[in-house]
Amino acid sequence: MDAGSIGSSYKSSSRCPLQEQFLKRKNNRENLDRFIPNRAAMDFDYAHYMLTEGRKDKENPVVNSPSREAYRKKLAETFNMNRSRILAFKNKPPTPIDPIPQELLSSYVPQTKISKPRRHIRQSCERTLDAPDILDDFYLNLLDWGSNNVLAIALENTVYLWDASSGSTSELVTIDEEDGPVTSVSWAPDGRHIAIGLNNSHVQLWDSTSNRQLRTLRGGHRQRVGSLAWNNHILTTGGMDGKIINNDVRMRSHIVETYRGHQQEVCGLKWSASGQQLASGGNDNLLYIWDRSMASSNAPTQWLHRHEEHSAAVKALAWCPFQGNLLASGGGGGDHSIKFWNTHTGACLNSVNTGSQVCALQWNKNERELLSSHGFSQNQLILWKYPSMVKMAELTGHTSRVLYMAQSPDGLTVASAAGDETLRFWNVFGTPEVAKPAPKANPEPFAHANRIR
């Protein structure tokens, strides 16, 4: 490449910011040195003037008027004659380029982590309904909220249905005096059929749409049926006789399995979401975990785990909605504790003393929170943050122990019934946040092409 082309490429090349600049040699003979001035940056005319006429002006200064002196300085500044150096050893350095423009810096505001606003929890109930003649019995389960948004409550011998959508109330059935009172109610998963446990050891199945009794389950228990739990078409019943029976409601001979372990009344029954494990609590202060796979096996015991840590009756049971093997249990008047269990290993994960009888438990379906209802002396509901078990709120209003709780299908509202013959509705869990849609994954390139094996 000739020298001319090198020179032209040098002049047209653009400067890179924050890069040190070097002069390129025109040929091999040119040997630039830091003591050799760069003639391309010299002004020979100005240098000749300063060596001749400029020196005369300094040797024979002429006194000028202030206006004339100001004019001379302005003229010198205009023609770039205020230079003090004649020889230039390097080109004038370029104006430094800021890596970040000042206009961006002026408009930049450091972003701080936006904390989630604290949810307001209303301390008073949203609605209160009368519940006359409700039984003040710790061992019964007289309240349930179905998937059809209809709440069922048993008031002595009568089962009433309250439609949460319309606010209307209807009577489903009144049991004869010799068979009653009603000791338990539980909606089937379809929200249409409901099971009713009776004091005479029978269980009735009703169709709530047609107000028609479908069948009566007999022969399983010898005493009252105080607890019920559905697992698809299996209705599990717990009685005062200590027995737990799985009933297949599709079959004429409905008894398919019987669990024996409790020595006193079974007052709490809950199936896990998977339908594989059943938790039962009794008046014998025992908590059992049953696994369906062990019911027909030749294992020496039917139960998976047997827990004796509670010191009072275990009625309050609740499976965690976000961790399938996590169970919460609550103890009665002589216990006051809520315990958490890993039902796979049988380990007790935590125990919290609440200070009063634990009557019922409900998990929040949208947040990691647990709601408990209590007896003497405050008769309150307590909202706990899980797993720290810090109290988030205490809800008061009942004047007697809050024996029964049920949660609405959408998980927002909790209904509580107490011995003070009131049914109260609490908007304690609040409205869940709308989940942000997950970003779409970038499609794999050439996904339509056949893979080479």
Disulfide bonds with the S-S distance in Angstrom:
none
